[in-house]
Amino acid sequence: MLLSLTLGLLAALADILGGLMLVRHNWSKRYLRYFIAIGAGFMLSVALLEMMPESLHFSPKWSPVLILAGYCAIHLLEHTITPHFHFGEETHHHEFVSAHTGYSVLVGLAVHALFDGVAIGSGFVLSSWLGWLIFFAVFLHKMPEGFTVASVMLASGRSRRAALISAMILALTTVLGVLVINLLPGWVEAGLPLSAGVSIYVAATDLVPEVNREPGIRMALVFFAGVLMFLLIKLLVPSI
């Protein structure tokens, strides 16, 4: 429990750091795109090759349904309840003209962050190996996530203070997700497959399109580096 909470806090701090990067500096987004690309490859690998098989051990019948439910729930949230959402590029002022839109996107990302914490906690309930893998997958996209929510708030007319608070909200919901699973470990049977569905959606639908927006082959190679990173870790580090 202590380890998963510590790593959950570390992932949460990355959200805040991403927000700080936006409100305090005019950084090139190219650097955050590298995080997005690596995180997409690593997260998709973890979700498909670790989280899904572990989920199927609980219930071969219901786990696929829960994975699909997690995927569909985030799709519904992003494209119905929080329209105009695109993960890595939220500074188009013509799209975000009202505070309501900014706050709706904050809600969508908070749900992402909650399931990030659920995924980390669920992994450590099952094994340290799976917990560490999920943590790395989550951590790699946390700074872009904090950057995104802060840029959404600024683009919708909120202050820099509100933008930073939004990143802090994502951090808190991440830790909350870890706490829920640690206090109610029996929920891992539903939490892990739901988190797998959410992770697949975030990686394949939110992150990969951002990778594809970059011209040339460089960003695609960074994505494959994320996949290779996972495969090397799986090959070199024995499961615990």
C-alpha positions in Angstrom: 0.0 0.0 0.0 2.8 2.4 0.9 4.6 1.8 -2.4 1.6 2.2 -4.5 0.6 5.4 -2.7 4.1 6.8 -3.1 4.2 6.1 -6.8 0.7 7.4 -7.1 1.9 10.7 -5.5 4.8 10.8 -7.9 2.5 10.4 -10.9 0.3 13.1 -9.4 3.2 15.5 -9.1 3.9 15.0 -12.8 0.4 16.4 -13.5 1.3 19.5 -11.4 4.6 19.8 -13.1 2.9 19.8 -16.5 0.6 22.6 -15.4 3.5 24.6 -14.0 5.4 24.2 -17.3 2.5 26.0 -19.1 1.7 28.7 -16.7 5.3 29.7 -15.9 7.1 29.2 -19.2 6.6 29.3 -22.9 7.9 25.8 -23.6 8.0 24.2 -27.1 5.3 21.6 -27.3 7.6 19.4 -29.3 9.2 18.2 -26.0 5.9 17.2 -24.5 5.0 15.3 -27.7 7.9 13.1 -27.1 6.4 12.2 -23.7 3.1 11.6 -25.4 4.6 9.3 -28.0 6.6 7.2 -25.6 3.7 7.1 -23.2 1.3 5.9 -25.9 3.6 3.0 -27.0 4.3 2.0 -23.4 0.7 2.3 -22.2 -0.8 0.4 -25.1 1.7 -2.4 -24.6 1.0 -2.6 -20.8 -2.8 -2.6 -21.4 -2.8 -5.2 -24.1 0.0 -7.6 -22.9 -0.3 -7.3 -19.1 -3.5 -5.7 -17.9 -5.9 -7.6 -20.2 -4.4 -11.1 -19.5 -4.4 -10.4 -15.8 -8.1 -9.3 -16.0 -9.0 -12.4 -17.8 -7.7 -14.5 -14.9 -10.5 -13.1 -12.8 -13.4 -13.8 -15.2 -12.9 -14.9 -18.8 -16.6 -14.1 -19.3 -17.0 -10.7 -17.7 -13.6 -9.1 -18.0 -13.9 -8.4 -21.7 -17.2 -6.8 -21.1 -15.7 -4.5 -18.4 -12.7 -3.7 -20.7 -15.2 -2.7 -23.4 -17.2 -0.7 -20.8 -14.2 1.2 -19.7 -13.3 2.1 -23.3 -16.9 3.1 -24.2 -17.4 5.1 -21.0 -14.4 7.4 -21.8 -15.5 7.7 -25.4 -18.9 8.8 -24.3 -17.5 11.2 -21.8 -15.0 12.8 -24.1 -17.1 13.1 -27.2 -20.6 13.6 -25.8 -20.4 15.1 -22.3 -17.1 17.0 -23.0 -17.1 17.7 -26.8 -14.2 19.2 -28.7 -11.7 17.3 -26.6 -8.3 16.5 -28.2 -5.6 15.3 -25.8 -2.4 17.1 -26.6 -3.4 20.4 -28.2 -5.9 22.5 -26.4 -4.8 26.1 -27.1 -7.2 26.9 -30.0 -9.0 29.8 -28.5 -11.8 29.6 -31.1 -12.8 26.2 -29.7 -12.8 27.1 -26.0 -14.9 30.3 -25.6 -16.7 29.5 -22.4 -15.8 28.6 -18.9 -18.4 25.7 -19.1 -16.4 24.1 -21.9 -13.2 24.4 -20.0 -14.7 22.8 -16.9 -16.3 20.0 -18.8 -12.9 19.0 -20.3 -11.5 19.2 -16.7 -14.1 16.6 -15.7 -13.1 14.4 -18.6 -9.5 14.5 -17.7 -10.2 14.0 -14.0 -12.0 10.7 -14.9 -8.8 9.7 -16.8 -6.7 10.6 -13.8 -9.0 8.7 -11.4 -8.6 5.5 -13.5 -4.8 6.1 -13.7 -4.8 5.8 -9.9 -7.1 2.8 -10.0 -4.8 1.1 -12.5 -1.7 1.7 -10.4 -3.4 0.5 -7.2 -4.9 -2.6 -9.0 -1.5 -3.5 -10.4 0.1 -3.5 -6.9 -2.7 -5.5 -5.5 -1.8 -8.3 -7.9 2.0 -8.0 -8.1 4.8 -5.5 -7.8 5.8 -6.3 -11.4 2.4 -5.3 -12.8 2.2 -2.3 -10.5 5.6 -0.9 -11.6 4.7 -1.4 -15.3 1.4 0.4 -14.9 3.1 3.2 -13.0 5.6 3.8 -15.7 2.9 3.7 -18.4 0.9 6.3 -16.4 3.8 8.5 -15.4 5.0 9.0 -19.0 1.8 10.8 -20.0 1.1 12.7 -16.8 3.1 15.8 -17.7 1.3 16.2 -21.1 -2.0 15.6 -19.2 -1.2 18.4 -16.7 -0.1 20.7 -19.6 -3.3 19.9 -21.4 -5.8 20.7 -18.6 -3.9 24.0 -17.8 -4.0 25.1 -21.5 -7.7 24.2 -21.6 -8.4 26.5 -18.7 -6.4 29.4 -20.1 -8.0 29.0 -23.5 -11.5 29.2 -21.9 -10.6 32.5 -20.2 -9.6 31.2 -16.8 -6.6 32.7 -14.9 -3.2 31.1 -14.6 -4.1 30.3 -11.0 -7.2 28.4 -12.1 -5.1 26.6 -14.7 -2.7 25.4 -12.0 -5.5 24.4 -9.7 -6.9 22.3 -12.5 -3.7 20.4 -12.8 -3.8 19.9 -9.0 -7.3 18.4 -9.3 -6.0 15.8 -11.7 -3.2 15.0 -9.2 -5.7 14.6 -6.4 -8.0 12.3 -8.4 -5.0 10.2 -9.3 -4.2 9.7 -5.6 -7.9 9.1 -4.9 -7.9 6.2 -7.4 -4.9 4.6 -5.7 -6.6 5.0 -2.3 -9.9 3.4 -3.4 -8.2 0.2 -4.5 -5.9 0.0 -1.5 -8.9 0.4 0.9 -11.2 -1.8 -1.1 -8.8 -4.4 -2.8 -11.8 -6.6 -3.7 -12.7 -4.0 -6.3 -9.6 -4.9 -8.3 -11.6 -7.5 -10.2 -13.6 -4.7 -11.7 -11.1 -1.9 -11.4 -8.3 -3.6 -13.4 -10.4 -4.5 -16.6 -12.1 -1.1 -16.5 -8.7 0.6 -16.2 -7.4 -1.5 -19.1 -10.3 -0.3 -21.3 -9.6 3.3 -20.3 -5.8 2.9 -20.9 -6.5 1.4 -24.4 -8.7 4.4 -25.2 -6.3 7.0 -23.9 -3.3 5.4 -25.7 -5.0 4.5 -29.0 -7.6 7.3 -29.4 -6.1 10.2 -27.5 -2.4 9.8 -27.6 -1.6 8.1 -31.0 -3.5 10.7 -33.0 -1.3 13.4 -31.4 1.8 11.3 -32.4 0.4 11.1 -36.0 0.0 14.9 -36.2 3.8 15.3 -36.2 5.2 15.1 -39.8 7.9 12.7 -40.6 8.9 9.4 -39.1 10.7 10.7 -36.0 7.6 10.7 -33.7 6.5 7.3 -34.9 9.9 6.0 -34.0 9.5 7.5 -30.5 6.2 5.6 -30.2 7.9 2.4 -31.1 10.6 3.2 -28.6 7.9 3.1 -26.0 6.8 -0.3 -27.1 10.4 -1.5 -27.2 10.9 -0.2 -23.7 8.1 -2.3 -22.4 9.3 -5.4 -24.3 12.9 -5.0 -23.0 11.7 -4.6 -19.4 9.5 -7.7 -19.8 12.4 -9.6 -21.2 15.1 -8.5 -18.8 13.2 -8.2 -15.5 11.5 -11.4 -14.2 7.9 -11.2 -13.1 7.4 -10.9 -9.4 
